[in-house]
Amino acid sequence: MVGRRSLGRQFGWLWAAYGVSTVGTMLAFDALPIIAILVLHAGPAAVSALAATGLAVGAALAVPLGPWVEFRRKRPVMIATDLIRFATLLSIPAAFALGLLGFVQLVVVSVVVGAADLTSRAASGACLKALVPPEDLLVANGRFESTSWTATMIGPPLGTAAIGLFGPVTTVTADAVSYLLSALGIRAIGGQEEPPPKRAAPPSVPRRGELLEGWRFILAHPALRPLFFNVALNNGLIMATAPLMATLMLGPLGFAPWQYGLAFGVPCIGGLIGSRLARRLVARFGQHQVMFTSGMLRACWVMWLGFVGPGFAGLVLVVLVELGLITCCGIFNPVLATYRLEQTGTDRVARTLSAWSVTTKVTTAATTALWGVLAGLTGPRTAIAAAGVLMLATPLLLPRRARTPMREGEPAPSGT
């Protein structure tokens, strides 16, 4: 594309690997619950248990993998997690073809894929920081963000259409193949990877302290600590409203499934727009101001979903609210990702990103479960409104002043 800033061949392969795996993931969005419903005739309780178990147990398994990744070369780890996901997901269409597919297998696949995903994210963040100069990190993260929102916009509709045309395991097969292609893309990066940091203690020393190093660093950092809580709470509350909106729109409000898909698919263009604007906004207003303002604005939208009504007006309300929310997230996310890498030394990137991802996943699972109980007691509309009101307080957790990037070799912040 004319005018596109080149970040080099190595980043190009990393971006391509990320893109193909993200498209595969979005094609297979909610594929395991769909298979549980269509093939195994699972009920709502079983489907909810499948989703919660995958998040919670996958996150728990990823906890010790953060320190393990930190002291190893990152590209082999990323390739290994891709190949593990390829083989694990491919077991589903194989078992389906043989008539052996069961619910326990879906749970195991969900757990393994969840743990591998968190591990890969930790390794890829460290890999990105090593490949891209500091001044280009925001450009790189913006491209990842725009890729993610583009895949989110087109993947689920195409995936559900493919399931209708070719059967329930079609998208899982496509997702598996995408991880194989991703592994080949990472392998094609080439060049000599920088050696990993060395452990301060020999392997014979207990590593319990290393398991908590990511959390220890985040909680001691005066800017990352409030952002950590802000992001975990925001993401948890946003995701907690998703099943409630589905219940409300497809139930009492009488929206058709295609209208529900339209209401949440079309606004994803806001993420693409926001990610494209992020670099220009930072250049004009500064990193901290953009992160603070977009982080504050993204907290102002969810409460309006509690007022959605039936018919065209209700559909328009959902689209506008989601468009505003996703646009703000599209700006905030790449700026946050860049800031987090800038504030984290190369000797602790993997552990920090792993701790961040694990906490976000667990918080999302717990908040979703809690809001499900709240909706059962008060109704989905009241629970959605409560999440929106609580989100209005989350900007209080945003850091109030800018901090310079951490220089390599600078000691980690101390204290809490």
GIFEN-V640274 format. One record per run of one state. SS is the DSSP state (h for helix, s for strand, l for the rest). FROM is the first residue (numbers start at 1). LEN is the number of residues. Records with the same first field share a line. If there is no record, write none. Layout:
SS = FROM-LEN ; FROM-LEN
//
This chain:
l = 1-8 ; 28-3 ; 39-5 ; 71-3 ; 99-4 ; 132-2 ; 167-3 ; 188-20 ; 212-1 ; 221-3 ; 251-6 ; 286-1 ; 298-4 ; 308-3 ; 343-6 ; 379-1 ; 392-2 ; 398-19
h = 9-19 ; 31-8 ; 44-27 ; 74-25 ; 103-29 ; 134-33 ; 170-18 ; 208-4 ; 213-8 ; 224-27 ; 257-29 ; 287-11 ; 302-6 ; 311-32 ; 349-30 ; 380-12 ; 394-4
//
